[in-house]
Amino acid sequence: MVLQNILYLVTSDRSIAPTGPRFSELITISRTISCNNMPASSVNKDLQAERAKCSFDKNEFTLWWVGGSDKLKEKNDLEKFLENDPDFHNTTPLHFLSHKELYEETIRQSTAIFRKVRKFHEDRGNGDPSNYMANLGGLLGNGIIRQGNPLGIHFAMFVPALLGHASPEQQAEWLPRALRCQMLGTYAQTELGHGTFLRGLEATATYDERTQEFVLHSPTLSSYKWWPGGLAHTANYCVVMAQLYSKGKCHGIQPFIVQLRDEETHMPLKGITIGEIGNKLGMNGVNNGFLGFDQVRIPRKNMLMKNAKLLEDGTFVKPPSQALTYGTMMFVRVIIVRDTAIHLAKVATIAVRYSSVRRQSHINPDQPEVQVIDHLTQQYKLFPTIARSIVFKLAADNLWQMYTQVTAELDQGNLERLPELHAIACCLKAVTTADGAKSVEVCRMACGGHGYMTCANFYNLYGFVTAACTYEGENTVLLLQTARYLVKVWNQAIKGQPLGPTVQYLASFIQNKTNRHPWIDTVPGIVKALHTVAAGKLRLAFEHIEQRKKAGYTHEEAVNLTALELTQTADAHCRAFLVQSAYEMIEKLCQTATAPFAKVMRSICELYAYNEAIESIGSLVRFTTISESDINRLQVKLEQTLLAIRPNAVSIVDAFAIPDVLLGSPLGAYDGNVYEKLYEEAKKSPLNQEPVNKSFHLYLKPFMRSSL
């Protein structure tokens, strides 16, 4: 239960999945709860007209999205509690601050929001830390703290690392202090010279039997820890992944808890070299750092020993599975998929509202300029992003359910499904972040020149999503890890062995080597077609690996030479999972939803499926019977779905219930007064605080009066 609360904390202020009464019964409850209390008279007339077209109950959508009436009320109460607080409003926008000022302001806001949200819950009689830390990540934290939260890694990785790797005795010592922020931690794994390839990490922890201590050391510059959020100046403790040595033997990567700074003075401890890595493309408030060890000694009890253990005499006791060492990363990948869905909901809200206000060009020469959203090309830029945000949320819910099931099985000593969980988490993280990054950029460009402005907030959102393409496993490497699992599974399927739920479809394709699968253009038909593509690519990759091994290559060499096929296979497997997961979960939702809401959700699912099929046309031609006429019909169905979504587009993004203070964009403001808000943002520039800048007298005036 603690772990589920942590996921809720670091991703958003909503529950994992809808619970409680039927949604239709909750609609009445939500009538009195307004996400946006903007008077109608102040709302842009085009947005008013868009909202008047709505064919479904937005409250029903919102209740589903946030997880029920209790979560919605808590969300709205908390947002109202914080909305007008001066601690979270900057007279000068953060993007005008220096790098040092940005960090200092981010720390001020991070600590302030923690204290205030804690008070919010304590005033309601609930002081449990697991209930008031939702501010430190996801929608609320990333909305108010625009450049990333330096305390976020404490809850996203440090606390989960204690839960996943520390023994009950170690948790009793450190977890209560960590949950109350009496110690602030981070998670140091990546090094300057090594990232995703964990076996290549160079930092060492050598056991001294005489003193029963570990000696932590960074033998080279490339072995310095590099990138951990909050490491530079925020955290005073750290979970460090290092190569364990005892009795002259290396036992591989193990986790250690290490104090970095004095708890009173915050000065680095002896042997600790620590600092910040500098400015980045985005997330510059996160305070990413570097860390080096020079013969730093820590007691034996500081090795986290829930899984692997080291006895007093230096004897190493192996964990049931080495994969347990990487459990924190699997947990974080669940978070990443969900956070990507949240970011895309923001992006879609900004771009759809702006496209409804902005008028550009004529469709009918005899009529005024139309709303940009009326152009079919604009709809194709925007609506797939709406669909991805919803589908990725559903995938994250599905992945979370798998994660909780598998971790429960691990606690009972059952490791059977751990590889399957690892494989699907890897490819979901890779595909959703890659698609998410493309979606942010497409929506930014769909907003024209105004989308290029920092205040539009695409800049921040792009920084969050593109960063996720790299951290916690570079995407190509993660696809290859999924592919390795699929190759093993294909071999099992050939032998007739049972397969896990996410790969059961492979069994029916073992004998199908020549006949292409019949094409059916329904969503279930597209799921079957995408499974056919994934199975066909896997079969070919498997055969090519075997052929290369017979030609004299080692297994690893053969895998490397087949790597392009393998990454494409993993990508296809993931896309089939996304469409199937969305279809099954939406159909389940529609059993209790009202008919108008069900119709909207099915249109979203259809758009996502049709778009995935069109973007996979080449592969579908290879492995199914799809014809040119089929492709033409598929294109028409996609266009019809865009037109079906068009009247509800603004209402769908409204139903995401993201208030302006968290959206952070004049282009996406609820009232649609875009130009007034852009002008107000422009006036905040420090260069506009004086009519003449001193550079005129120092440089421009002498330059213009000189003779060149």
Buried (B, 14 or more C-beta within 10 A) or exposed (E): EBBBBBBBBBBBBBBBBBEBEEBBEBBEBBEEBEBEEBEEEEBBEBBBEBBEEBEBBBBBBBBBBBBBBBBBBBBBEBBEBBBEEEBBEBEEBBBBBEEEEBBBBBBEBBBBBBBBBBEBBEEEEEEEBBBBBBBBBBBBBBBBBBBBBBBBBBBBBBBBBBBBBBBEEBBEBBBEEBBEBEBBBBBBBBBBBBBBEBEEBBBBBBBEEEEBBBBBBBEEEEBBBBBBBBBBBBBBBBBBBBBBBBEEEEBBBBBBBBBBBEEEEEEBEEBBEBBBBEEBEBBBBBBBBBBBBEEBBBEBEBBBBBBBBBEEEBEBEEBEBBBBBBBBBBBBBBBBBBBBBBBBBBBBBBBBBBBBBBBEEEEEEEEEEBBBBBBEEBBBBBBBBBBBBBBBBBBBBBBBEBBBEBBEBBEEEEBEBBBBBBBBBBBBBBBBBBBBBBBBBBBBBBBBEBBEBBBBBBBBBBBBBBBBBBBBBBBBBBBBBBBBBBBBBBEBBBEEEEBBEBBEBBBBBBEBEEEBBEBBBEBBBBBBBBBBBBBBBBBBBBBBBBEBBEEEBEEEBBBBBBBEBBBBBBBBBBBBBBBBBBBBBBBEBBEBBBEBBBBBBBBBBBBBBBBBBBEBBEBBBBBBBBEEEBBEEBBEBBBBBBEBBBEBBBBBBBBBBBBBBBBBBBBBBBBBBBEEBBEEBEEBEEEEEEEEBEEEEEEEEEEEEEEE
